């Protein structure tokens, strides 16, 4: 009988030690998760160039910057294309499901070459492979109310920009309406043309999606990417606060630590 009692006591002691260690690990994991970046607010500032109504480049300044003009991409739809934006590899991204057209009254900076376009709600995306940038700008030609562009980081949506604010700002300013470039100058006079800048203040984004939510197309050119220093002379369209949450892996780590710690504590109390 005494031997059985001793064996039982040893088993209980061993289990208590295991639970203590398990609880300690759980608390350590939970504490580590709290030390990692938590949700925080970031701001996107959107500006359009006002130095000249026909501006097709940005006035912002950068530590690193590059431009994709689509001149080396053949025309056609459904294209996958990787570019370093002329940065020598400092920034790179892959376009997926891209359509490229020849310059016409709807697009093509300086009235020549090629431009990007989508006619679908699926659209096309620019994927920076997780490295990301904090600036994106482009010449938005033939702007209409169905043009949407969305910014993501680690699969999480940061900003879904609709053209309503920009349309309101240029409304009545005839200098922005109609293609500003020969040989299409003045054509498509019912739609505005402007260079638009997106500045992420306090964070970055690693994926951009262009889509056309209704009839018409979303035309753009001179896709400019980089790390901004000053925002230039453009007028502010809007400043939008976005809430950035931890990446999924951090949430899993925190949840695991909390569950393990709670489980161990309950078992100790029940012993």
Backbone as CSV, one residue per row, in Angstrom:
resi,resn,N_x,N_y,N_z,CA_x,CA_y,CA_z,C_x,C_y,C_z
1,UNK,0.829,-1.215,0.000,0.000,0.000,0.000,0.861,1.262,0.000
2,UNK,1.913,1.236,0.873,2.810,2.397,0.951,3.512,2.635,-0.369
3,UNK,3.895,1.548,-1.056,4.571,1.671,-2.360,3.652,2.296,-3.381
4,UNK,2.379,1.878,-3.354,1.422,2.442,-4.306,1.210,3.930,-4.062
5,UNK,1.132,4.300,-2.778,0.956,5.728,-2.450,2.153,6.546,-2.899
6,UNK,3.362,5.997,-2.675,4.570,6.708,-3.101,4.594,6.883,-4.613
7,UNK,4.207,5.798,-5.342,4.187,5.873,-6.817,3.204,6.942,-7.297
8,UNK,2.031,6.986,-6.634,1.019,7.982,-7.007,1.511,9.403,-6.743
9,UNK,2.191,9.564,-5.588,2.702,10.903,-5.274,3.762,11.359,-6.260
10,UNK,4.612,10.410,-6.697,5.644,10.746,-7.691,5.018,11.140,-9.020
11,UNK,3.974,10.409,-9.420,3.283,10.736,-10.676,2.671,12.134,-10.596
12,UNK,2.025,12.426,-9.428,1.414,13.757,-9.260,2.471,14.851,-9.326
13,UNK,3.628,14.604,-8.696,4.707,15.597,-8.707,5.236,15.812,-10.111
14,UNK,5.371,14.705,-10.861,5.866,14.812,-12.240,4.892,15.601,-13.108
15,UNK,3.580,15.312,-12.934,2.579,16.039,-13.706,2.577,17.522,-13.344
16,UNK,2.710,17.812,-12.068,2.731,19.219,-11.646,3.909,19.951,-12.249
17,UNK,5.068,19.276,-12.296,6.256,19.887,-12.903,6.027,20.168,-14.378
18,UNK,5.411,19.191,-15.055,5.141,19.381,-16.492,4.202,20.555,-16.725
19,UNK,3.142,20.627,-15.905,2.193,21.724,-16.072,2.840,23.067,-15.773
20,UNK,3.720,23.081,-14.753,4.422,24.326,-14.409,5.278,24.791,-15.569
21,UNK,6.013,23.851,-16.166,6.855,24.210,-17.310,6.021,24.659,-18.494
22,UNK,4.922,23.924,-18.722,4.045,24.279,-19.840,3.457,25.665,-19.643
23,UNK,3.054,25.939,-18.378,2.503,27.260,-18.095,3.524,28.355,-18.288
24,UNK,4.755,28.091,-17.883,5.811,29.090,-18.047,6.059,29.393,-19.512
25,UNK,6.088,28.316,-20.327,6.269,28.535,-21.773,5.112,29.324,-22.366
26,UNK,3.897,28.999,-21.914,2.740,29.728,-22.423,2.809,31.200,-22.086
27,UNK,3.175,31.506,-20.839,3.295,32.903,-20.439,4.400,33.609,-21.204
28,UNK,5.491,32.886,-21.458,6.587,33.485,-22.229,6.146,33.811,-23.648
29,UNK,5.404,32.884,-24.265,4.918,33.131,-25.629,3.956,34.306,-25.662
30,UNK,3.060,34.353,-24.684,2.109,35.469,-24.647,2.839,36.790,-24.465
31,UNK,3.839,36.803,-23.565,4.609,38.021,-23.346,5.377,38.435,-24.576
32,UNK,5.955,37.453,-25.291,6.701,37.770,-26.511,5.789,38.370,-27.560
33,UNK,4.560,37.840,-27.640,3.620,38.374,-28.620,3.289,39.832,-28.328
34,UNK,3.147,40.168,-27.032,2.837,41.555,-26.682,4.001,42.488,-27.010
35,UNK,5.227,41.971,-26.986,6.380,42.804,-27.303,6.497,43.082,-28.792
36,UNK,5.880,42.243,-29.628,5.924,42.440,-31.071,4.930,43.530,-31.468
37,UNK,5.073,44.090,-32.714,4.223,45.211,-33.124,2.734,44.904,-33.022
38,UNK,1.979,45.804,-32.431,0.540,45.670,-32.311,-0.142,46.583,-33.334
39,UNK,-1.476,46.505,-33.361,-2.243,47.328,-34.289,-1.943,48.806,-34.062
40,UNK,-1.804,49.560,-35.140,-1.561,50.990,-35.019,-2.144,51.711,-36.216
41,UNK,-2.377,52.993,-36.041,-2.978,53.794,-37.106,-1.910,54.311,-38.055
42,UNK,-2.217,54.273,-39.317,-1.378,54.862,-40.351,-2.235,55.835,-41.149
43,UNK,-1.586,56.727,-41.853,-2.311,57.697,-42.663,-1.859,57.634,-44.105
44,UNK,-2.823,57.592,-45.003,-2.562,57.768,-46.423,-2.927,59.196,-46.795
45,UNK,-2.000,59.900,-47.428,-2.300,61.212,-47.989,-2.300,61.085,-49.499
46,UNK,-3.395,61.525,-50.115,-3.544,61.448,-51.572,-3.510,62.861,-52.126
47,UNK,-2.625,63.091,-53.091,-2.480,64.405,-53.721,-2.546,64.258,-55.243
48,UNK,-3.019,65.319,-55.890,-2.909,65.357,-57.355,-2.088,66.572,-57.746
49,UNK,-1.331,66.422,-58.829,-0.407,67.482,-59.248,-1.172,68.665,-59.813
50,UNK,-0.827,69.852,-59.299,-1.515,71.073,-59.714,-0.569,72.098,-60.340
51,UNK,0.726,71.780,-60.413,1.671,72.730,-60.991,1.334,73.064,-62.430
52,UNK,0.835,72.068,-63.150,0.355,72.250,-64.522,-0.730,71.222,-64.745
53,UNK,-1.815,71.629,-65.367,-2.952,70.729,-65.528,-2.583,69.462,-66.293
54,UNK,-1.615,69.555,-67.178,-1.226,68.392,-67.975,-0.078,67.596,-67.382
55,UNK,0.269,67.822,-66.101,1.409,67.128,-65.480,1.209,65.621,-65.525
56,UNK,2.262,64.897,-65.922,2.183,63.437,-66.034,3.286,62.739,-65.237
57,UNK,3.936,63.513,-64.339,4.940,63.000,-63.415,4.726,63.663,-62.062
58,UNK,5.374,63.132,-61.027,5.199,63.643,-59.670,6.169,64.775,-59.355
59,UNK,5.780,65.633,-58.406,6.677,66.669,-57.897,7.285,66.271,-56.548
60,UNK,6.949,65.084,-56.041,7.494,64.599,-54.772,8.985,64.300,-54.917
61,UNK,9.687,64.216,-53.770,11.100,63.831,-53.788,11.267,62.520,-53.016
62,UNK,12.368,61.802,-53.311,12.508,60.433,-52.832,13.953,60.113,-52.461
63,UNK,14.091,59.105,-51.581,15.408,58.516,-51.357,15.695,57.462,-52.417
64,UNK,14.645,56.747,-52.836,14.722,55.781,-53.934,13.427,55.869,-54.720
65,UNK,13.519,55.908,-56.048,12.322,56.028,-56.871,12.549,55.364,-58.226
66,UNK,11.486,54.847,-58.799,11.536,54.272,-60.143,10.205,54.447,-60.840
67,UNK,10.216,54.307,-62.169,9.006,54.523,-62.979,8.864,53.396,-63.990
68,UNK,7.646,52.850,-64.098,7.316,51.883,-65.148,6.459,52.587,-66.196
69,UNK,6.971,52.624,-67.443,6.270,53.311,-68.533,5.609,52.345,-69.511
70,UNK,5.870,51.037,-69.354,5.281,49.984,-70.182,5.770,49.978,-71.627
71,UNK,6.820,50.734,-71.899,7.328,50.793,-73.272,7.945,49.467,-73.718
72,UNK,8.474,48.698,-72.756,9.108,47.434,-73.126,8.143,46.255,-73.075
73,UNK,6.872,46.523,-72.778,5.867,45.463,-72.691,5.038,45.470,-73.964
74,UNK,4.886,44.313,-74.581,4.080,44.229,-75.796,2.604,44.413,-75.454
75,UNK,1.838,44.902,-76.399,0.411,45.114,-76.172,-0.316,43.776,-76.091
76,UNK,-1.449,43.791,-75.413,-2.245,42.578,-75.245,-2.726,42.452,-73.813
77,UNK,-3.515,41.406,-73.540,-4.125,41.225,-72.226,-3.591,39.980,-71.528
78,UNK,-3.905,39.852,-70.227,-3.537,38.685,-69.447,-2.052,38.505,-69.234
79,UNK,-1.319,39.587,-69.184,0.139,39.503,-69.111,0.654,39.434,-67.664
80,UNK,1.719,38.641,-67.473,2.499,38.641,-66.242,3.850,39.243,-66.572
81,UNK,4.224,40.247,-65.819,5.405,41.035,-66.184,6.128,41.481,-64.924
82,UNK,7.417,41.213,-64.842,8.225,41.637,-63.696,9.116,42.801,-64.090
83,UNK,9.182,43.803,-63.232,9.938,45.021,-63.524,10.678,45.490,-62.282
84,UNK,11.793,46.208,-62.493,12.462,46.877,-61.369,12.279,48.384,-61.450
85,UNK,11.388,48.833,-62.322,11.027,50.255,-62.435,12.235,51.136,-62.764
86,UNK,13.271,50.525,-63.331,14.472,51.289,-63.658,15.325,51.621,-62.452
87,UNK,15.166,50.876,-61.347,15.919,51.170,-60.120,17.186,50.326,-60.000
88,UNK,17.480,49.508,-60.994,18.649,48.639,-60.901,18.490,47.525,-59.886
89,UNK,17.225,47.165,-59.585,16.952,46.082,-58.655,16.639,46.521,-57.246
90,UNK,16.722,47.819,-56.953,16.430,48.307,-55.595,14.964,48.076,-55.227
91,UNK,14.082,48.175,-56.207,12.657,47.897,-56.033,12.228,47.016,-57.203
92,UNK,11.468,45.983,-56.931,10.954,45.146,-58.015,9.538,44.696,-57.686
93,UNK,8.774,44.390,-58.722,7.394,43.936,-58.541,6.969,43.152,-59.771
94,UNK,5.914,42.368,-59.595,5.354,41.593,-60.698,3.924,42.038,-60.957
95,UNK,3.628,42.378,-62.196,2.267,42.666,-62.632,1.615,41.353,-63.055
96,UNK,0.363,41.164,-62.653,-0.374,39.969,-63.030,-1.716,40.345,-63.632
97,UNK,-2.075,39.660,-64.721,-3.315,39.897,-65.466,-3.369,41.301,-66.056
98,UNK,-2.225,41.780,-66.470,-2.094,43.141,-67.001,-2.515,43.213,-68.464
99,UNK,-3.217,44.284,-68.825,-3.475,44.590,-70.231,-2.736,45.865,-70.594
100,UNK,-2.073,45.842,-71.760,-1.307,46.989,-72.246,-1.837,47.385,-73.617
101,UNK,-2.141,48.676,-73.778,-2.654,49.198,-75.050,-1.692,50.222,-75.638
102,UNK,-1.820,50.431,-76.928,-1.111,51.538,-77.570,-1.770,52.859,-77.172
103,UNK,-0.989,53.921,-77.169,-1.511,55.247,-76.841,-2.700,55.599,-77.724
104,UNK,-3.709,56.176,-77.101,-4.881,56.663,-77.822,-5.480,57.807,-77.012
105,UNK,-6.699,58.187,-77.305,-7.275,59.342,-76.608,-7.523,59.075,-75.121
106,UNK,-7.537,57.805,-74.724,-7.807,57.461,-73.334,-6.556,57.328,-72.468
107,UNK,-5.398,57.158,-73.076,-4.202,56.972,-72.265,-2.935,56.962,-73.087
108,UNK,-1.803,56.903,-72.371,-0.492,56.953,-73.017,0.165,58.288,-72.720
109,UNK,1.043,58.319,-71.692,1.709,59.572,-71.322,2.445,60.163,-72.508
110,UNK,2.364,61.470,-72.640,3.005,62.221,-73.737,2.453,61.863,-75.103
111,UNK,1.333,61.160,-75.134,0.664,60.877,-76.400,1.312,59.798,-77.235
112,UNK,2.179,58.979,-76.635,2.868,57.942,-77.415,3.123,56.720,-76.540
113,UNK,3.595,55.648,-77.166,3.968,54.451,-76.423,2.779,53.648,-75.952
114,UNK,2.918,53.051,-74.765,1.926,52.130,-74.222,1.396,52.624,-72.876
115,UNK,0.259,52.051,-72.461,-0.268,52.331,-71.130,-0.993,51.097,-70.590
116,UNK,-1.209,51.069,-69.264,-1.893,49.964,-68.596,-3.386,50.255,-68.517
117,UNK,-4.185,49.176,-68.588,-5.638,49.353,-68.524,-6.292,48.058,-68.047
118,UNK,-7.431,48.214,-67.383,-8.291,47.070,-67.088,-9.731,47.465,-67.365
119,UNK,-10.510,46.478,-67.805,-11.932,46.695,-68.075,-12.799,45.816,-67.180
120,UNK,-12.208,45.189,-66.171,-12.954,44.234,-65.348,-12.841,44.556,-63.866
121,UNK,-13.775,44.007,-63.098,-13.757,44.171,-61.656,-12.681,43.307,-61.001
122,UNK,-12.202,42.290,-61.723,-11.069,41.492,-61.251,-9.794,42.301,-61.347
123,UNK,-9.633,43.000,-62.461,-8.520,43.912,-62.653,-7.162,43.250,-62.752
124,UNK,-6.136,43.994,-62.412,-4.775,43.467,-62.381,-4.104,43.920,-61.094
125,UNK,-3.020,43.239,-60.721,-2.344,43.573,-59.476,-0.856,43.801,-59.700
126,UNK,-0.275,44.545,-58.770,1.170,44.771,-58.714,1.631,44.216,-57.380
127,UNK,2.465,43.191,-57.418,2.892,42.501,-56.198,4.376,42.742,-55.967
128,UNK,4.707,43.336,-54.824,6.087,43.670,-54.494,6.789,42.559,-53.710
129,UNK,6.135,41.429,-53.554,6.784,40.278,-52.945,7.085,40.415,-51.476
130,UNK,6.345,41.250,-50.772,6.519,41.377,-49.334,7.468,42.472,-48.895
131,UNK,8.310,42.978,-49.805,9.258,44.018,-49.405,8.565,45.367,-49.259
132,UNK,7.763,45.746,-50.236,6.921,46.913,-50.118,7.607,48.253,-50.324
133,UNK,6.775,49.277,-50.513,7.195,50.669,-50.667,6.197,51.528,-49.892
134,UNK,6.502,52.809,-49.727,5.539,53.688,-49.042,4.995,54.792,-49.943
135,UNK,5.297,54.679,-51.249,4.763,55.654,-52.205,4.381,54.956,-53.505
136,UNK,3.247,55.395,-54.064,2.854,54.983,-55.410,2.140,56.149,-56.060
137,UNK,2.508,56.441,-57.309,1.847,57.500,-58.063,1.694,57.083,-59.509
138,UNK,0.736,57.685,-60.203,0.528,57.336,-61.618,-0.279,58.421,-62.315
139,UNK,-0.097,58.460,-63.630,-0.917,59.356,-64.444,-2.243,58.656,-64.690
140,UNK,-3.295,59.223,-64.099,-4.635,58.651,-64.202,-5.343,59.367,-65.347
141,UNK,-5.468,58.671,-66.451,-6.069,59.283,-67.639,-7.505,58.798,-67.817
142,UNK,-8.345,59.662,-68.376,-9.756,59.330,-68.641,-10.445,58.819,-67.380
143,UNK,-10.304,59.564,-66.287,-10.854,59.166,-64.997,-12.376,59.093,-65.041
144,UNK,-12.914,57.982,-64.499,-14.363,57.892,-64.348,-14.707,57.340,-62.969
145,UNK,-15.981,57.341,-62.638,-16.426,57.003,-61.285,-16.255,55.533,-60.938
146,UNK,-15.901,54.702,-61.884,-15.747,53.269,-61.634,-14.293,52.843,-61.469
147,UNK,-13.380,53.803,-61.424,-11.950,53.496,-61.260,-11.629,53.300,-59.777
148,UNK,-11.198,52.095,-59.402,-10.845,51.800,-58.008,-9.416,51.274,-57.945
149,UNK,-8.692,51.694,-56.902,-7.355,51.148,-56.649,-7.273,50.828,-55.158
150,UNK,-6.745,49.624,-54.838,-6.723,49.128,-53.471,-5.300,48.765,-53.068
151,UNK,-4.928,49.135,-51.842,-3.579,48.891,-51.316,-3.648,47.855,-50.190
152,UNK,-2.686,46.926,-50.214,-2.637,45.841,-49.231,-1.247,45.732,-48.611
153,UNK,-1.208,45.136,-47.416,0.043,44.692,-46.819,-0.194,43.331,-46.170
154,UNK,0.655,42.343,-46.528,0.560,40.991,-45.978,-0.856,40.442,-46.106
155,UNK,-1.501,40.731,-47.240,-2.831,40.216,-47.502,-3.964,40.997,-46.875
156,UNK,-3.675,42.018,-46.092,-4.694,42.800,-45.411,-4.909,44.131,-46.121
157,UNK,-6.175,44.456,-46.356,-6.512,45.699,-47.057,-6.217,46.902,-46.175
158,UNK,-5.478,47.859,-46.735,-5.198,49.109,-46.033,-6.091,50.240,-46.518
159,UNK,-6.268,50.329,-47.833,-6.996,51.465,-48.410,-7.656,51.056,-49.712
160,UNK,-8.942,51.387,-49.833,-9.677,51.200,-51.078,-10.079,52.592,-51.553
161,UNK,-9.347,53.108,-52.528,-9.552,54.492,-52.950,-10.531,54.557,-54.115
162,UNK,-11.595,55.320,-53.922,-12.562,55.587,-54.971,-12.272,56.972,-55.548
163,UNK,-12.677,57.238,-56.773,-12.319,58.511,-57.415,-13.242,59.676,-57.069
164,UNK,-14.203,59.466,-56.183,-15.210,60.508,-55.943,-14.585,61.828,-55.487
165,UNK,-13.641,61.769,-54.543,-13.038,63.005,-54.024,-12.250,63.738,-55.102
166,UNK,-11.497,62.984,-55.893,-10.707,63.609,-56.955,-11.616,64.217,-58.015
167,UNK,-12.662,63.502,-58.385,-13.610,64.039,-59.369,-14.225,65.338,-58.860
168,UNK,-14.516,65.380,-57.565,-15.102,66.604,-57.000,-14.118,67.760,-57.044
169,UNK,-12.837,67.492,-56.835,-11.838,68.558,-56.793,-11.569,69.163,-58.162
170,UNK,-11.593,68.337,-59.200,-11.300,68.863,-60.538,-12.563,69.269,-61.284
171,UNK,-13.713,69.033,-60.690,-14.967,69.385,-61.339,-15.014,70.887,-61.631
172,UNK,-15.305,71.224,-62.848,-15.376,72.622,-63.250,-14.055,73.223,-63.677
173,UNK,-12.948,72.470,-63.508,-11.634,72.964,-63.943,-11.356,72.404,-65.342
174,UNK,-11.732,73.153,-66.333,-11.691,72.666,-67.716,-10.290,72.255,-68.161
175,UNK,-9.244,72.838,-67.541,-7.872,72.518,-67.955,-7.526,71.052,-67.715
176,UNK,-8.258,70.393,-66.799,-7.973,68.987,-66.508,-8.767,68.023,-67.385
177,UNK,-9.681,68.547,-68.171,-10.562,67.681,-68.951,-10.073,67.554,-70.390
178,UNK,-10.145,66.338,-70.888,-9.669,66.051,-72.239,-8.197,65.680,-72.242
179,UNK,-7.816,64.840,-73.185,-6.418,64.416,-73.292,-5.522,65.631,-73.561
180,UNK,-4.438,65.813,-72.773,-3.593,66.996,-72.949,-2.489,66.825,-73.991
181,UNK,-2.388,65.637,-74.578,-1.243,65.327,-75.437,-1.599,65.270,-76.915
182,UNK,-0.749,65.889,-77.732,-0.854,65.662,-79.175,-0.428,64.213,-79.443
183,UNK,-1.022,63.515,-80.360,-2.003,63.960,-81.361,-3.455,63.803,-80.934
184,UNK,-3.701,63.603,-79.622,-5.069,63.376,-79.154,-5.587,64.559,-78.336
185,UNK,-4.889,65.675,-78.390,-5.197,66.826,-77.544,-6.657,67.258,-77.686
186,UNK,-7.318,67.379,-76.518,-8.706,67.828,-76.492,-9.724,66.723,-76.667
187,UNK,-9.292,65.534,-77.076,-10.234,64.426,-77.268,-10.666,63.862,-75.912
188,UNK,-11.803,63.207,-75.901,-12.414,62.670,-74.677,-12.574,63.785,-73.641
189,UNK,-13.185,64.856,-74.048,-13.281,66.072,-73.230,-14.174,65.923,-72.005
190,UNK,-14.916,64.867,-71.900,-15.815,64.690,-70.757,-15.168,64.050,-69.540
191,UNK,-13.883,63.664,-69.643,-13.224,62.998,-68.516,-11.916,63.698,-68.162
192,UNK,-11.579,63.763,-66.862,-10.359,64.445,-66.438,-9.124,63.558,-66.522
193,UNK,-7.953,64.225,-66.591,-6.647,63.573,-66.651,-5.771,64.247,-65.590
194,UNK,-5.159,63.449,-64.696,-4.346,64.042,-63.625,-3.342,63.022,-63.103
195,UNK,-2.225,63.512,-62.571,-1.260,62.631,-61.917,-1.616,62.583,-60.429
196,UNK,-1.753,61.357,-59.899,-2.208,61.153,-58.525,-1.100,60.490,-57.711
197,UNK,-0.895,60.981,-56.487,0.143,60.475,-55.578,-0.492,59.866,-54.329
198,UNK,0.036,58.716,-53.904,-0.399,58.063,-52.667,0.808,57.932,-51.743
199,UNK,0.746,58.614,-50.596,1.831,58.580,-49.619,1.357,57.828,-48.372
200,UNK,2.042,56.757,-48.017,1.752,56.069,-46.767,2.651,56.671,-45.691
201,UNK,2.031,57.251,-44.689,2.774,57.888,-43.598,2.767,56.960,-42.383
202,UNK,3.890,56.318,-42.125,3.995,55.442,-40.968,3.955,53.968,-41.275
203,UNK,3.961,53.600,-42.540,3.922,52.184,-42.899,4.325,51.962,-44.340
204,UNK,3.892,50.854,-44.894,4.211,50.519,-46.274,3.107,49.639,-46.836
205,UNK,3.139,49.365,-48.117,2.219,48.426,-48.762,3.022,47.558,-49.713
206,UNK,2.537,46.335,-49.953,3.284,45.407,-50.803,2.461,44.833,-51.955
207,UNK,1.229,45.325,-52.108,0.389,44.850,-53.216,-0.634,45.924,-53.548
208,UNK,-0.854,46.130,-54.854,-1.813,47.126,-55.333,-2.698,46.459,-56.376
209,UNK,-4.000,46.705,-56.297,-4.935,46.144,-57.270,-5.702,47.278,-57.948
210,UNK,-5.661,47.290,-59.276,-6.471,48.196,-60.091,-7.684,47.410,-60.587
211,UNK,-8.880,48.011,-60.471,-10.069,47.336,-61.004,-11.069,48.361,-61.517
212,UNK,-11.884,47.913,-62.438,-12.935,48.735,-63.015,-14.266,48.175,-62.549
213,UNK,-14.956,48.938,-61.680,-16.146,48.418,-61.010,-17.407,48.463,-61.868
214,UNK,-17.336,49.067,-63.044,-18.500,49.152,-63.922,-18.057,49.346,-65.355
215,UNK,-18.895,49.985,-66.146,-18.552,50.196,-67.541,-17.351,51.104,-67.720
216,UNK,-16.692,50.957,-68.868,-15.517,51.759,-69.170,-14.233,51.043,-68.801
217,UNK,-13.131,51.792,-68.739,-11.836,51.215,-68.427,-11.078,52.071,-67.427
218,UNK,-10.077,51.450,-66.782,-9.202,52.161,-65.847,-7.835,52.265,-66.513
219,UNK,-7.568,53.451,-67.088,-6.329,53.685,-67.826,-5.320,54.412,-66.941
220,UNK,-4.048,54.024,-67.061,-3.004,54.698,-66.288,-1.651,54.493,-66.940
221,UNK,-0.696,55.329,-66.556,0.654,55.243,-67.112,1.624,55.874,-66.107
222,UNK,2.921,55.719,-66.405,3.980,56.277,-65.553,3.806,55.852,-64.090
223,UNK,3.689,54.538,-63.870,3.579,54.011,-62.510,4.888,54.274,-61.768
224,UNK,4.800,55.078,-60.720,5.982,55.548,-59.990,5.965,54.957,-58.582
225,UNK,7.082,54.354,-58.165,7.163,53.708,-56.856,8.409,54.183,-56.128
226,UNK,8.384,54.130,-54.796,9.585,54.517,-54.074,9.361,54.750,-52.609
227,UNK,10.357,55.423,-52.010,10.337,55.808,-50.606,10.445,57.330,-50.560
228,UNK,9.336,57.972,-50.215,9.251,59.416,-50.358,9.957,60.161,-49.223
229,UNK,10.413,61.375,-49.561,11.011,62.283,-48.577,10.137,63.510,-48.371
230,UNK,9.715,64.144,-49.488,8.749,65.251,-49.408,7.608,64.968,-50.370
231,UNK,6.441,65.526,-50.062,5.248,65.209,-50.843,5.016,66.139,-52.027
232,UNK,5.913,67.049,-52.276,5.802,67.881,-53.460,4.756,68.972,-53.343
233,UNK,4.331,69.469,-54.486,3.465,70.650,-54.527,2.014,70.345,-54.842
234,UNK,1.669,69.088,-54.971,0.303,68.731,-55.336,-0.713,69.081,-54.265
235,UNK,-1.968,69.283,-54.685,-3.051,69.589,-53.760,-3.541,68.303,-53.099
236,UNK,-3.903,68.407,-51.819,-4.390,67.240,-51.080,-5.819,66.914,-51.505
237,UNK,-6.013,65.688,-51.952,-7.357,65.198,-52.263,-8.029,64.736,-50.983
238,UNK,-7.317,63.930,-50.208,-7.829,63.460,-48.923,-6.693,62.885,-48.090
239,UNK,-6.886,62.877,-46.771,-5.989,62.194,-45.841,-6.845,61.187,-45.095
240,UNK,-6.458,59.926,-45.182,-7.304,58.843,-44.682,-6.546,58.041,-43.633
241,UNK,-7.141,57.933,-42.446,-6.560,57.109,-41.397,-6.943,55.653,-41.641
242,UNK,-5.956,54.774,-41.600,-6.214,53.344,-41.726,-5.619,52.654,-40.506
243,UNK,-6.224,51.555,-40.088,-5.722,50.786,-38.950,-5.015,49.549,-39.456
244,UNK,-3.733,49.465,-39.190,-2.928,48.316,-39.598,-2.889,47.328,-38.444
245,UNK,-3.259,46.076,-38.691,-3.260,45.045,-37.654,-2.039,44.161,-37.808
246,UNK,-1.631,43.439,-36.742,-0.464,42.565,-36.856,-0.662,41.528,-37.944
247,UNK,0.430,41.063,-38.528,0.347,40.021,-39.528,-0.203,38.754,-38.895
248,UNK,-0.866,37.869,-39.679,-1.517,36.689,-39.126,-0.632,35.858,-38.215
249,UNK,0.638,35.729,-38.516,1.540,34.921,-37.711,1.655,35.423,-36.285
250,UNK,1.592,36.749,-36.112,1.687,37.321,-34.775,0.435,37.020,-33.964
251,UNK,-0.721,37.087,-34.623,-1.957,36.785,-33.932,-1.986,35.327,-33.484
252,UNK,-1.485,34.422,-34.328,-1.428,33.007,-33.975,-0.514,32.793,-32.780
253,UNK,0.640,33.452,-32.771,1.585,33.327,-31.668,0.955,33.781,-30.367
254,UNK,0.287,34.916,-30.384,-0.358,35.420,-29.177,-1.448,34.467,-28.702
255,UNK,-2.261,33.996,-29.631,-3.339,33.083,-29.268,-2.817,31.789,-28.678
256,UNK,-1.774,31.227,-29.250,-1.190,29.988,-28.751,-0.659,30.172,-27.333
257,UNK,0.068,31.255,-27.104,0.613,31.508,-25.778,-0.474,31.644,-24.738
258,UNK,-1.538,32.359,-25.064,-2.622,32.579,-24.119,-3.341,31.275,-23.792
259,UNK,-3.628,30.460,-24.818,-4.335,29.202,-24.613,-3.523,28.251,-23.757
260,UNK,-2.229,28.124,-24.044,-1.376,27.209,-23.282,-1.284,27.641,-21.831
261,UNK,-1.091,28.930,-21.595,-0.978,29.429,-20.227,-2.269,29.203,-19.447
262,UNK,-3.414,29.488,-20.058,-4.697,29.322,-19.400,-4.968,27.861,-19.091
263,UNK,-4.649,26.978,-20.050,-4.873,25.543,-19.859,-4.052,25.008,-18.705
264,UNK,-2.787,25.406,-18.645,-1.913,24.923,-17.578,-2.389,25.423,-16.217
265,UNK,-2.825,26.658,-16.163,-3.287,27.222,-14.897,-4.518,26.493,-14.390
266,UNK,-5.445,26.191,-15.289,-6.659,25.484,-14.897,-6.339,24.088,-14.372
267,UNK,-5.402,23.390,-15.032,-5.052,22.040,-14.599,-4.400,22.034,-13.229
268,UNK,-3.567,23.044,-12.946,-2.924,23.130,-11.645,-3.969,23.355,-10.546
269,UNK,-4.965,24.191,-10.833,-5.993,24.461,-9.839,-6.849,23.230,-9.554
270,UNK,-6.983,22.391,-10.633,-7.818,21.197,-10.472,-7.085,20.021,-9.870
271,UNK,-5.742,20.145,-9.690,-4.960,19.003,-9.182,-5.237,18.776,-7.695
